[in-house]
Amino acid sequence: MSSFKIKTNVVTAFKMHGYSLKSDALKYLVDVLLPVNEVLCEDWLDRILEVVQKQPLKSAVIDKATVEAAVQECSHLRDDDSEQVLSVIDAFSVPRFTYSNDRKKFLSGLLDMTFLLRLH
């Protein structure tokens, strides 16, 4: 993606939300988003805008410090999202659990001996 296209996308996105960027903030955002592919660039831009909207702003003109803080927060949010939420395991590697009516809970391991005695 070219820097000119990124620049126009950034300016348009910020104007759509009622903001305008100072030149150094725009240059910083273009430098940050340049190595990112087009789909992720849109996603990052949306996240940066969400973070900027949450910040207490004195005016609609956004400076470089505000943009830097938003990018830092987005990168920290991205790191938090990468933690493993769901773990897929093999069904045959899970320990066998049996329900004990006496204890009213599941017990790990092979079948309980009292359960086998009740079967006979």
DSSP file (Angstrom, degrees, kcal/mol; ACC not computed):
  #  RESIDUE AA STRUCTURE BP1 BP2  ACC     N-H-->O    O-->H-N    N-H-->O    O-->H-N    TCO  KAPPA ALPHA  PHI   PSI    X-CA   Y-CA   Z-CA
    1    1 A M              0   0    0      0, 0.0     2,-0.1     0, 0.0    35,-0.0   0.000 360.0 360.0 360.0 134.2    0.0    0.0    0.0
    2    2 A S     >  -     0   0    0      1,-0.1     4,-2.1     4,-0.0     5,-0.2  -0.362 360.0-122.3 -78.8 156.4    1.4    3.4   -0.9
    3    3 A S  H  > S+     0   0    0      1,-0.2     4,-2.5     2,-0.2     5,-0.1   0.838 112.3  57.0 -66.7 -31.8    2.1    6.1    1.6
    4    4 A F  H  > S+     0   0    0      2,-0.2     4,-2.3     1,-0.2    -1,-0.2   0.917 108.1  46.5 -65.1 -42.2   -0.2    8.5   -0.4
    5    5 A K  H  > S+     0   0    0      2,-0.2     4,-2.3     1,-0.2    -2,-0.2   0.900 113.0  49.1 -67.4 -40.0   -3.1    6.1   -0.2
    6    6 A I  H  X S+     0   0    0     -4,-2.1     4,-2.7     2,-0.2     5,-0.2   0.922 110.3  52.2 -62.7 -43.5   -2.5    5.5    3.6
    7    7 A K  H  X S+     0   0    0     -4,-2.5     4,-2.5     1,-0.2     5,-0.2   0.918 111.0  45.8 -60.3 -45.3   -2.3    9.3    4.1
    8    8 A T  H  X S+     0   0    0     -4,-2.3     4,-2.5     1,-0.2    -1,-0.2   0.889 112.9  50.7 -66.9 -37.9   -5.6    9.9    2.3
    9    9 A N  H  X S+     0   0    0     -4,-2.3     4,-2.5     2,-0.2    -2,-0.2   0.914 112.5  46.8 -63.9 -42.2   -7.3    7.0    4.3
   10   10 A V  H  X S+     0   0    0     -4,-2.7     4,-2.4     2,-0.2     5,-0.2   0.942 114.2  46.2 -65.2 -48.1   -6.0    8.4    7.6
   11   11 A V  H  X S+     0   0    0     -4,-2.5     4,-2.3    -5,-0.2    -2,-0.2   0.920 114.9  47.9 -61.5 -44.1   -7.1   12.0    6.8
   12   12 A T  H  X S+     0   0    0     -4,-2.5     4,-2.3    -5,-0.2    -1,-0.2   0.920 111.5  49.7 -63.3 -44.4  -10.5   10.8    5.6
   13   13 A A  H  X S+     0   0    0     -4,-2.5     4,-1.0     1,-0.2    -2,-0.2   0.917 113.5  45.2 -62.7 -43.7  -11.1    8.5    8.6
   14   14 A F  H  <>S+     0   0    0     -4,-2.4     5,-3.2     1,-0.2     3,-0.3   0.877 112.7  50.9 -69.7 -36.3  -10.2   11.3   11.1
   15   15 A K  H ><5S+     0   0    0     -4,-2.3     3,-1.4    -5,-0.2    -1,-0.2   0.862 103.9  58.9 -67.7 -34.4  -12.3   13.8    9.2
   16   16 A M  H 3<5S+     0   0    0     -4,-2.3    -1,-0.2     1,-0.3    -2,-0.2   0.797 108.8  45.9 -63.4 -27.7  -15.3   11.4    9.3
   17   17 A H  T 3<5S-     0   0    0     -4,-1.0    -1,-0.3    -3,-0.3    -2,-0.2   0.338 125.2-102.7 -96.9   6.0  -15.1   11.5   13.0
   18   18 A G  T < 5S+     0   0    0     -3,-1.4     2,-0.3     1,-0.3    -3,-0.2   0.666  82.6 118.0  86.8  17.0  -14.7   15.2   13.2
   19   19 A Y      < -     0   0    0     -5,-3.2     2,-0.4    -6,-0.1    -1,-0.3  -0.775  44.9-159.0-113.5 158.1  -11.0   15.4   13.9
   20   20 A S  E     -a   61   0A   0     40,-2.5    42,-3.1    -2,-0.3     2,-0.3  -0.988  17.1-133.8-132.5 148.2   -8.1   16.8   12.0
   21   21 A L  E     -a   62   0A   0     -2,-0.4    42,-0.2    40,-0.2     2,-0.1  -0.767  13.5-123.0-103.6 142.4   -4.5   15.8   12.4
   22   22 A K     >  -     0   0    0     40,-2.4     4,-2.4    -2,-0.3     5,-0.2  -0.435  36.8-107.3 -71.0 158.9   -1.4   18.0   12.8
   23   23 A S  H  > S+     0   0    0      1,-0.2     4,-2.4     2,-0.2     5,-0.2   0.870 118.8  50.0 -61.7 -39.6    1.2   17.3   10.1
   24   24 A D  H  > S+     0   0    0      2,-0.2     4,-2.1     1,-0.2    -1,-0.2   0.866 111.2  49.7 -68.9 -33.6    3.6   15.6   12.5
   25   25 A A  H  > S+     0   0    0     37,-0.2     4,-2.4     2,-0.2    -2,-0.2   0.893 111.4  49.0 -68.6 -39.9    0.9   13.3   13.8
   26   26 A L  H  X S+     0   0    0     -4,-2.4     4,-2.4     2,-0.2    -2,-0.2   0.922 111.2  49.0 -64.3 -44.6   -0.2   12.4   10.2
   27   27 A K  H  X S+     0   0    0     -4,-2.4     4,-2.3     1,-0.2    -2,-0.2   0.906 111.1  50.9 -62.5 -41.0    3.4   11.6    9.2
   28   28 A Y  H  X S+     0   0    0     -4,-2.1     4,-2.1     2,-0.2    -2,-0.2   0.926 111.0  47.9 -62.3 -45.7    3.8    9.5   12.3
   29   29 A L  H  X S+     0   0    0     -4,-2.4     4,-2.6     1,-0.2    -2,-0.2   0.898 110.8  50.8 -63.8 -40.4    0.6    7.5   11.5
   30   30 A V  H  X S+     0   0    0     -4,-2.4     4,-1.3     1,-0.2    -1,-0.2   0.914 110.8  49.4 -62.8 -42.0    1.6    7.0    7.9
   31   31 A D  H  < S+     0   0    0     -4,-2.3    -2,-0.2     1,-0.2    -1,-0.2   0.869 113.4  46.7 -64.3 -36.8    5.0    5.7    9.1
   32   32 A V  H  < S+     0   0    0     -4,-2.1    -2,-0.2     1,-0.2    -1,-0.2   0.902 118.0  40.6 -71.3 -41.0    3.3    3.3   11.6
   33   33 A L  H >< S+     0   0    0     -4,-2.6     3,-0.8     1,-0.2    -2,-0.2   0.567  92.7  86.6 -87.7  -8.9    0.8    2.0    9.1
   34   34 A L  T 3< S+     0   0    0     -4,-1.3    -1,-0.2     1,-0.2    -2,-0.1   0.902  89.7  45.9 -61.8 -44.3    3.1    1.7    6.0
   35   35 A P  T 3  S+     0   0    0      0, 0.0     2,-0.3     0, 0.0    -1,-0.2   0.616  97.0  92.2 -76.0  -7.7    4.4   -1.8    6.7
   36   36 A V  S <  S-     0   0    0     -3,-0.8     5,-0.0    -4,-0.2    -3,-0.0  -0.611  82.0-113.7 -88.0 143.3    0.9   -3.1    7.5
   37   37 A N     >  -     0   0    0     -2,-0.3     4,-2.2     1,-0.1     5,-0.1  -0.207  35.1 -98.5 -71.7 171.3   -1.2   -4.7    4.7
   38   38 A E  H  > S+     0   0    0      1,-0.2     4,-1.7     2,-0.2     5,-0.1   0.865 118.7  47.4 -63.2 -42.8   -4.4   -3.0    3.6
   39   39 A V  H  > S+     0   0    0      1,-0.2     4,-1.6     2,-0.2    -1,-0.2   0.934 116.4  43.6 -66.7 -45.8   -6.9   -5.1    5.5
   40   40 A L  H  > S+     0   0    0      1,-0.2     4,-3.0     2,-0.2     5,-0.2   0.810 107.6  61.8 -69.0 -28.5   -5.0   -4.8    8.8
   41   41 A C  H  X S+     0   0    0     -4,-2.2     4,-2.5     2,-0.2    -1,-0.2   0.923 104.5  47.1 -62.4 -44.7   -4.4   -1.1    8.1
   42   42 A E  H  X S+     0   0    0     -4,-1.7     4,-2.2     2,-0.2    -1,-0.2   0.908 113.3  49.4 -61.9 -42.1   -8.1   -0.4    8.2
   43   43 A D  H  X S+     0   0    0     -4,-1.6     4,-2.2     2,-0.2    -2,-0.2   0.928 112.3  46.8 -63.9 -46.1   -8.5   -2.4   11.4
   44   44 A W  H  X S+     0   0    0     -4,-3.0     4,-2.7     1,-0.2    -1,-0.2   0.893 110.8  52.8 -62.4 -40.2   -5.6   -0.6   13.1
   45   45 A L  H  X S+     0   0    0     -4,-2.5     4,-2.2    -5,-0.2    -1,-0.2   0.902 108.9  49.3 -64.2 -40.9   -7.0    2.8   12.0
   46   46 A D  H  X S+     0   0    0     -4,-2.2     4,-2.1     2,-0.2    -1,-0.2   0.913 112.4  48.0 -63.3 -42.4  -10.4    1.9   13.5
   47   47 A R  H  X S+     0   0    0     -4,-2.2     4,-2.2     2,-0.2    -2,-0.2   0.908 110.6  50.9 -65.4 -41.4   -8.8    0.9   16.7
   48   48 A I  H  X S+     0   0    0     -4,-2.7     4,-2.4     1,-0.2    -1,-0.2   0.912 110.3  50.1 -62.8 -41.6   -6.6    4.0   16.9
   49   49 A L  H  X S+     0   0    0     -4,-2.2     4,-2.4     2,-0.2    -1,-0.2   0.894 108.5  52.5 -64.0 -39.5   -9.7    6.2   16.3
   50   50 A E  H  X S+     0   0    0     -4,-2.1     4,-1.2     1,-0.2    -1,-0.2   0.916 111.6  46.2 -61.7 -42.7  -11.6    4.4   19.1
   51   51 A V  H  X S+     0   0    0     -4,-2.2     4,-0.9     1,-0.2    -2,-0.2   0.895 111.4  51.4 -68.1 -39.5   -8.7    5.0   21.5
   52   52 A V  H >< S+     0   0    0     -4,-2.4     3,-0.8     1,-0.2    -2,-0.2   0.902 107.4  53.8 -63.6 -40.2   -8.5    8.7   20.5
   53   53 A Q  H 3< S+     0   0    0     -4,-2.4    -1,-0.2     1,-0.2    -2,-0.2   0.812 106.0  53.2 -64.8 -29.3  -12.2    9.1   21.0
   54   54 A K  H 3< S+     0   0    0     -4,-1.2    -1,-0.2    -3,-0.2    -2,-0.2   0.689  92.8  90.8 -78.5 -18.3  -11.9    7.8   24.6
   55   55 A Q  S << S-     0   0    0     -4,-0.9     2,-0.7    -3,-0.8    11,-0.0  -0.494  89.4-108.7 -79.0 146.7   -9.1   10.3   25.4
   56   56 A P        -     0   0    0      0, 0.0     2,-0.4     0, 0.0    -1,-0.1  -0.657  44.4-168.2 -74.8 114.7  -10.0   13.7   26.9
   57   57 A L        -     0   0    0     -2,-0.7     3,-0.1    -4,-0.1     5,-0.1  -0.832  26.4-158.5-109.4 142.6   -9.3   16.1   24.1
   58   58 A K  S    S+     0   0    0     -2,-0.4     2,-0.3     3,-0.1    -1,-0.1   0.745  80.4   4.1 -86.5 -26.8   -9.2   19.9   24.4
   59   59 A S  S    S-     0   0    0      2,-0.2    -1,-0.1     1,-0.0   -40,-0.0  -0.910  75.2-104.7-148.6 174.7   -9.8   20.4   20.7
   60   60 A A  S    S+     0   0    0     -2,-0.3   -40,-2.5    -3,-0.1     2,-0.6   0.482  93.2  95.4 -83.8  -2.9  -10.6   18.6   17.5
   61   61 A V  E     -a   20   0A   0    -42,-0.2     2,-0.4   -40,-0.1    -2,-0.2  -0.816  68.8-150.0 -92.1 119.6   -7.0   19.0   16.3
   62   62 A I  E     -a   21   0A   0    -42,-3.1   -40,-2.4    -2,-0.6   -37,-0.2  -0.756   9.2-155.3 -95.9 130.6   -5.0   15.9   17.2
   63   63 A D     >  -     0   0    0     -2,-0.4     4,-1.7   -42,-0.2     3,-0.2  -0.434  31.5-100.1 -98.4 176.4   -1.3   16.2   17.9
   64   64 A K  H  > S+     0   0    0      1,-0.2     4,-2.9     2,-0.2     5,-0.2   0.854 118.1  57.7 -66.4 -36.9    1.5   13.6   17.7
   65   65 A A  H  > S+     0   0    0      1,-0.2     4,-2.2     2,-0.2    -1,-0.2   0.898 107.2  48.3 -62.6 -40.1    1.6   12.9   21.4
   66   66 A T  H  > S+     0   0    0      2,-0.2     4,-2.0     1,-0.2    -1,-0.2   0.908 113.6  46.9 -65.9 -42.0   -2.1   11.9   21.4
   67   67 A V  H  X S+     0   0    0     -4,-1.7     4,-2.6     2,-0.2    -2,-0.2   0.900 111.0  51.8 -67.5 -40.9   -1.6    9.7   18.4
   68   68 A E  H  X S+     0   0    0     -4,-2.9     4,-2.5     1,-0.2    -2,-0.2   0.918 110.2  49.0 -61.1 -43.3    1.5    8.1   19.9
   69   69 A A  H  X S+     0   0    0     -4,-2.2     4,-2.3    -5,-0.2    -1,-0.2   0.890 111.5  49.9 -63.6 -39.0   -0.4    7.3   23.1
   70   70 A A  H  X S+     0   0    0     -4,-2.0     4,-2.3     2,-0.2    -2,-0.2   0.905 111.0  48.3 -66.8 -41.4   -3.2    5.8   21.0
   71   71 A V  H  X S+     0   0    0     -4,-2.6     4,-2.3     2,-0.2    -2,-0.2   0.908 111.6  50.3 -65.8 -41.0   -0.9    3.6   19.0
   72   72 A Q  H  X S+     0   0    0     -4,-2.5     4,-2.0     2,-0.2    -2,-0.2   0.925 111.7  47.7 -61.9 -44.1    0.9    2.4   22.2
   73   73 A E  H  X S+     0   0    0     -4,-2.3     4,-2.5     1,-0.2    -2,-0.2   0.893 111.2  51.2 -65.5 -39.1   -2.5    1.5   23.8
   74   74 A C  H  X S+     0   0    0     -4,-2.3     4,-2.2     1,-0.2    -1,-0.2   0.886 109.1  50.4 -65.3 -37.9   -3.6   -0.3   20.6
   75   75 A S  H  X S+     0   0    0     -4,-2.3     4,-1.6     2,-0.2    -1,-0.2   0.862 111.3  48.6 -69.9 -33.3   -0.4   -2.3   20.6
   76   76 A H  H  X S+     0   0    0     -4,-2.0     4,-2.0     2,-0.2    -2,-0.2   0.891 111.2  50.1 -70.5 -38.7   -0.9   -3.2   24.2
   77   77 A L  H  X S+     0   0    0     -4,-2.5     4,-1.8     1,-0.2    -2,-0.2   0.882 108.5  53.3 -63.7 -37.1   -4.5   -4.2   23.5
   78   78 A R  H  X S+     0   0    0     -4,-2.2     4,-0.7     1,-0.2    -1,-0.2   0.880 107.9  50.5 -65.3 -38.3   -3.2   -6.3   20.6
   79   79 A D  H >< S+     0   0    0     -4,-1.6     3,-0.5     1,-0.2     4,-0.2   0.881 109.2  51.1 -67.2 -37.9   -0.8   -8.1   23.0
   80   80 A D  H >< S+     0   0    0     -4,-2.0     3,-1.1     1,-0.2    -1,-0.2   0.839 105.6  56.5 -68.3 -32.2   -3.6   -8.8   25.5
   81   81 A D  H 3< S+     0   0    0     -4,-1.8    -1,-0.2     1,-0.2    -2,-0.2   0.727  94.9  68.3 -69.5 -21.1   -5.8  -10.3   22.7
   82   82 A S  T << S+     0   0    0     -4,-0.7    -1,-0.2    -3,-0.5    -2,-0.2   0.561  72.0 110.9 -80.8  -6.5   -3.1  -12.8   21.8
   83   83 A E  S <  S-     0   0    0     -3,-1.1     2,-0.5    -4,-0.2    -3,-0.0  -0.374  82.4 -99.1 -68.1 150.6   -3.4  -14.8   25.0
   84   84 A Q        +     0   0    0      1,-0.2    -1,-0.1    -2,-0.0     3,-0.1  -0.565  45.2 169.5 -77.5 121.5   -4.9  -18.2   24.6
   85   85 A V        +     0   0    0     -2,-0.5     2,-0.4     1,-0.3    -1,-0.2   0.787  67.2  35.3 -98.2 -36.6   -8.6  -18.3   25.4
   86   86 A L        -     0   0    0      2,-0.0     2,-0.5     0, 0.0    -1,-0.3  -0.974  64.6-162.4-126.2 132.5   -9.5  -21.7   24.1
   87   87 A S        -     0   0    0     -2,-0.4     2,-0.5    -3,-0.1    -3,-0.0  -0.965   8.3-152.4-117.4 124.7   -7.4  -24.8   24.2
   88   88 A V        -     0   0    0     -2,-0.5     2,-0.3     0, 0.0    -2,-0.0  -0.836  20.4-179.0 -97.1 126.5   -8.3  -27.8   21.9
   89   89 A I        -     0   0    0     -2,-0.5     2,-0.2     2,-0.0     5,-0.1  -0.852  34.0 -94.8-124.3 160.7   -7.1  -31.1   23.2
   90   90 A D    >   -     0   0    0     -2,-0.3     3,-1.1     1,-0.1     4,-0.4  -0.518  27.9-134.7 -72.9 137.0   -7.4  -34.7   22.0
   91   91 A A  T 3  S+     0   0    0      1,-0.3     3,-0.5    -2,-0.2    -1,-0.1   0.771 104.2  53.7 -65.0 -26.1  -10.4  -36.6   23.3
   92   92 A F  T 3  S+     0   0    0      1,-0.2    -1,-0.3     3,-0.0    -2,-0.0   0.589 101.9  57.5 -87.6  -9.7   -8.2  -39.6   24.0
   93   93 A S  S <  S+     0   0    0     -3,-1.1    -1,-0.2     2,-0.1    -2,-0.2   0.470  82.4 101.4 -97.0  -2.4   -5.7  -37.7   26.1
   94   94 A V  S    S-     0   0    0     -3,-0.5     3,-0.1    -4,-0.4     2,-0.0  -0.644  82.3-110.6 -80.1 134.9   -8.3  -36.4   28.6
   95   95 A P        -     0   0    0      0, 0.0     2,-0.3     0, 0.0    -1,-0.1  -0.347  35.5-106.9 -65.1 148.7   -8.3  -38.4   31.9
   96   96 A R        -     0   0    0     -3,-0.0    13,-1.4    15,-0.0     2,-0.4  -0.594  34.6-161.9 -79.3 132.8  -11.4  -40.5   32.5
   97   97 A F  E     -B  108   0B   0     -2,-0.3     2,-0.4    11,-0.2    11,-0.2  -0.926   4.9-168.5-114.9 140.1  -13.8  -39.2   35.1
   98   98 A T  E     -B  107   0B   0      9,-2.5     9,-3.4    -2,-0.4     2,-0.5  -0.958  23.7-119.3-125.9 148.6  -16.5  -41.2   36.8
   99   99 A Y  E     -B  106   0B   0     -2,-0.4     2,-0.6     7,-0.2     7,-0.2  -0.740  19.8-152.4 -90.4 129.9  -19.4  -39.9   38.9
  100  100 A S  E  >> -B  105   0B   0      5,-2.7     4,-1.8    -2,-0.5     5,-1.1  -0.900   6.3-165.2-102.6 116.4  -19.5  -41.1   42.5
  101  101 A N  T  45S+     0   0    0     -2,-0.6    -1,-0.2     2,-0.2     5,-0.0   0.846  90.2  54.9 -67.6 -33.0  -23.0  -41.1   43.9
  102  102 A D  T  45S+     0   0    0      1,-0.2    -1,-0.2    -3,-0.1    -2,-0.0   0.932 120.8  28.6 -65.7 -46.0  -21.6  -41.4   47.4
  103  103 A R  T  45S-     0   0    0      2,-0.2    -2,-0.2     4,-0.0    -1,-0.2   0.629  99.9-136.3 -89.8 -14.5  -19.4  -38.4   47.1
  104  104 A K  T  <5 +     0   0    0     -4,-1.8     2,-0.3     1,-0.2    -3,-0.2   0.902  69.9  88.2  57.0  46.3  -21.7  -36.6   44.6
  105  105 A K  E   <S-B  100   0B   0     -5,-1.1    -5,-2.7    -7,-0.1     2,-0.3  -0.975  83.4 -89.3-159.1 167.3  -18.8  -35.5   42.4
  106  106 A F  E     -B   99   0B   0     -2,-0.3     2,-0.4    -7,-0.2    -7,-0.2  -0.658  36.2-157.4 -84.8 137.9  -16.7  -36.6   39.6
  107  107 A L  E     -B   98   0B   0     -9,-3.4    -9,-2.5    -2,-0.3     2,-0.1  -0.932  11.3-132.6-115.5 138.5  -13.5  -38.6   40.4
  108  108 A S  E     +B   97   0B   0     -2,-0.4   -11,-0.2   -11,-0.2     2,-0.2  -0.476  64.8  43.5 -85.6 161.4  -10.6  -38.9   38.0
  109  109 A G  S    S-     0   0    0    -13,-1.4     3,-0.1    -2,-0.1    -2,-0.1  -0.549  98.9 -25.9 103.6-170.4   -8.8  -42.1   37.2
  110  110 A L  S    S-     0   0    0      1,-0.2   -12,-0.1    -2,-0.2     3,-0.1  -0.123  92.6 -57.3 -71.5 174.8  -10.2  -45.5   36.4
  111  111 A L        -     0   0    0      1,-0.1    -1,-0.2   -14,-0.1     2,-0.1  -0.203  63.5-104.7 -55.8 141.8  -13.5  -46.7   37.5
  112  112 A D    >>  -     0   0    0      1,-0.1     4,-1.5    -3,-0.1     3,-0.5  -0.421  21.5-128.8 -68.5 141.5  -14.0  -46.7   41.2
  113  113 A M  H 3> S+     0   0    0      1,-0.2     4,-2.1     2,-0.2     5,-0.2   0.844 108.4  57.7 -63.3 -33.5  -13.8  -50.1   42.9
  114  114 A T  H 3> S+     0   0    0      1,-0.2     4,-1.4     2,-0.2    -1,-0.2   0.849 103.5  53.9 -66.9 -31.2  -17.1  -49.5   44.7
  115  115 A F  H <> S+     0   0    0     -3,-0.5     4,-1.0     2,-0.2    -1,-0.2   0.903 108.4  48.7 -67.4 -40.7  -18.8  -49.0   41.3
  116  116 A L  H  X S+     0   0    0     -4,-1.5     4,-0.7     1,-0.2     3,-0.3   0.872 108.9  53.5 -67.1 -36.4  -17.5  -52.3   40.0
  117  117 A L  H  < S+     0   0    0     -4,-2.1     3,-0.5     1,-0.2    -1,-0.2   0.838 104.9  54.9 -66.7 -32.2  -18.7  -54.1   43.2
  118  118 A R  H  < S+     0   0    0     -4,-1.4    -1,-0.2     1,-0.2    -2,-0.2   0.769  97.9  64.0 -72.7 -25.1  -22.2  -52.7   42.7
  119  119 A L  H  <        0   0    0     -4,-1.0    -1,-0.2    -3,-0.3    -2,-0.2   0.813 360.0 360.0 -69.2 -29.3  -22.4  -54.1   39.2
  120  120 A H     <        0   0    0     -4,-0.7    -1,-0.2    -3,-0.5    -2,-0.2   0.455 360.0 360.0 -85.7 360.0  -22.1  -57.8   40.4
